[in-house]
Amino acid sequence: MTQRLLSHAALACAATAATFAAQAQEQANPPAQAASAARPPARPASAPGATKLDRVEVTGGRANETEQRRQSTAAKIIIGRDEIERYGDSTVGEVLKRLPGVTMQGAPGRGGNIRMRGLGGGYTQILLDGERVPPGFSLDSLTPEQIERIEVLRAPTAETGARAIAGTINIITREGFRKRLNDLRIGAQFENGHVNPGLSWTRNEALGPWTVNVSLTAFSGKRESESTTETARQGPTDPAPTMARSEHSLSEDTRHGLHLTSRLQWRGEKGESLTLMPIIIANSGSGARQSQITQIVDDPARPAGYDHSASTSDNEFLLTRLNAQYNHALTPSTRLEWRAGLGRAHSRNRSSRNEFDASDAFTRRLDDDADVHDDSGNLSLKWLTQLDSEHSLVFGAETEATRRNELRTTFQTTPAGGTVPLYDDLGDNFRASTSRVALYGQDEWNISPTVAAHAGIRWEGIDTRSDAGGAGADGGPVHNRSSVVTPIAHAVWKPEPNSRDQVRLSLTRSYKSPTLNNLIGRPSVSSRFPVDGPINDATSPDRVGNPDLKPELARGIDLAFEHYIKGGGLLSANVFHRDITNLIRTLTAVETPWWSGGKPRYVARPQNIGDAVTQGIELEAKFRASDVWEGAIPLDVRTNASFFQSRVKSVPGPDNRLDQQPSATANLGFDYRFRGMPLTVGGNYNWNPAYNTRLSEDQYAYQGAKRVLDAYALWVFNPALQLRVSGSNLTALDYVTGSTIAPETATTIAKSYVNWQVRLEMKL
């Protein structure tokens, strides 16, 4: 047995080591030119995918989380409190980036959208307590201290929803009364000379039949950003540039936030329960930005418009949300579950930019004010029945409605023309709405002690509308309606009932619906090139939605092998494949749009461009060295490596991959607790290679390599007091991106910064 464990461990670790070794051969290329055991466990009502009626209380710990993963029929990764708080991360994204196949867009330390299997925005379904996140919500709005656990499903289920081509991430907020908590964390982050204080407080209490859990986070801070963008344009035959400029930008932002999540649970008799989950997220901030343009090769026909600029901005965001869940037992084996939610997100963004010529003379000021309200509500009913101890059914219906009201005004001030409204034709008030209805059924059955199956089907329809000011012809109303039927099946097989090995298989249909902004996003005109001037650059296009978009559909297969190691470790290999139709991609082309007054403009617009295929393999190993090798030190090892391929069939190669999908991603991490000392240390190295993406015949994107090193040290003074010191992005490498729309190329080099955090953690 030991030899077999060693073999499996060596396989996964060798693959990871090979991946890291590959980065030594990377070249900094410029922008391109030219995937149940004997019995699935019961889950708390807040977790999606639950079909068992009995309740299981999970107290956390590596073995328990691994066992839940092992017993689930659908492929699932569960991240508990220990792993969430290990590095003292300030955002949820920093936690998720260390998981197999997960990448994060944007510069290190600056947040960004979460992506599974390297797939871009919209392919990964994000849930909050089992519900789709409300409009205006960002994962960066939650801090790790407010999270009980994270569930990652590599393939969709009928119950959780099928808008998950890449997978689903379900964030479960702090919940339940397992033991009395009164935890206070006080700390500060240090970045580039700025001190950013913060605190978090978590308290739960049993009050008669009620359990109350409150988690509060407050923070304040300042940070800098610095970047340089090089833009060049070539002539039709001469390789010498006809325009070349460099723009250097330096900005400083101040942020303040207060985040409150809470859960009030009442339990009656015979399985009756009521849960209320209010959420309040309030953020505000301000910023100042300086920009200097150096004209290397001037193009008199399309000048930059200014020599340098100074901008100020301020923003406010408030999200209030109340979710409710009511469970009622009809019989000992059947219950109803009602869910409802109401919320509003309000954002206000104001900015002012002053532009000057080379002699410091004022040339123009742009004042922009955007006031956006997003209202949302949802209602769902789920009927669950236990046919016998090994067989359960669930049927459900869902409805959801959202409405956006956006008021935006832009004024331009010039020395000669005074202050006048700009782009008045776009309209000040923009209203849009989306309604969604879904029906589903799901069957989960332990067929034998070695085989479990999980099958379901889901229908979902979405209706989107807007009034004037959207993406319709001449700014008129927009209406888009779509519906999708998605059959889904999962199975898990063990050679023996108590085997530590098992094989998973998933056959799915999933989809990606166009976002509200994709469909009816109002025109956004390039701030550098107003419509009353010369044509804008291809790398600075206007942007608008497309009301004719269809949802992307995907047929998929996932096949996984898992080996569970005594002590809570595991080795796994997961292979996946997706065939995608109606792929959506934003392309830039010259148009004569209705807002330009008959003048040609470069316009970026999402389009369905055809079919694509993607596949990959995800390798993972988690174990304690002393559990695998006799006599080894008790070092906890966590390593994973994922490799991806994709091809967009309508785009010629090479590099005709899906947008924002790297060829690989890898993590290597460890933890070690010193013997005889109350000290634990650990680290993680995250790597994503550089890659080019060909978006169309003459449009490319470039993403530079990302290499991020994180480390932490934890000193435990006593069971009620400990000190955590962590450092993130210790490599602090430049973040490089680029784009080419022939004949123009733009490359942006953004600085990244080391972030240190010191946090005192107390149990009061």
Secondary structure, 3 states (H helix, E strand, C coil): CHHHHHHHHHHHHHHHHHHHHHHHHCCCCCCCCCCCCCCCCCCCCCCCCCCCCCCCCCCCCHHHHHHHHHHCCCCEEEECHHHHHCCCCCCHHHHHCCCCCEEECCCCCCCCCEEECCCCCCCEEEEECCEECCCCCCHHHCCHHHEEEEEEECCCECCCECCCCCEEEEEEECCCCCCCCEEEEEEEEEECCEEEEEEEEEEEEEECCEEEEEEEEEEEEEEEEEEEEEEEEECCCCCCEEEEEEEEEEEEEEEEEEEEEEEEEEECCCCCEEEEEEEEEEEEEEEEEEEEEEEEECCCCCCCCCCEEEEEEEEEEEEEEEEEEEEEEEECCEEEEEEEEEEEEEEEEEEEEEEECCCCCEEEEEEEEEEEEEEEEEEEEEEEEEEECCEEEEEEEEEEEEEEEEEEEEEEEECCCEEEECCHHHCCEEEEEEEEEEEEEEEEEEEECCEEEEEEEEEEEEEEEECCCCCCHHHCCEEEEEEEEEEEEEEEECCCCCCCEEEEEEEEEEEECCCHHHHHCCCECCCCCCCCCCCCCCCCCEECCCCCCCCEEEEEEEEEEEEEECCCEEEEEEEEEEEEECCEEEEEEEECCHHHCCCCEEEEEEEECCCEEEEEEEEEEEEEHHHHCCCCCCEEEEEEEEEEEEEECCCCCCCCCCCCCCCEEEEEEEEEECCCCCEEEEEEEEEECCEEEECCCCEEEEECCEEEEEEEEEEEEECCEEEEEEEECCCCCCEEEEEEECCEEEEEEECCCCEEEEEEEEEC
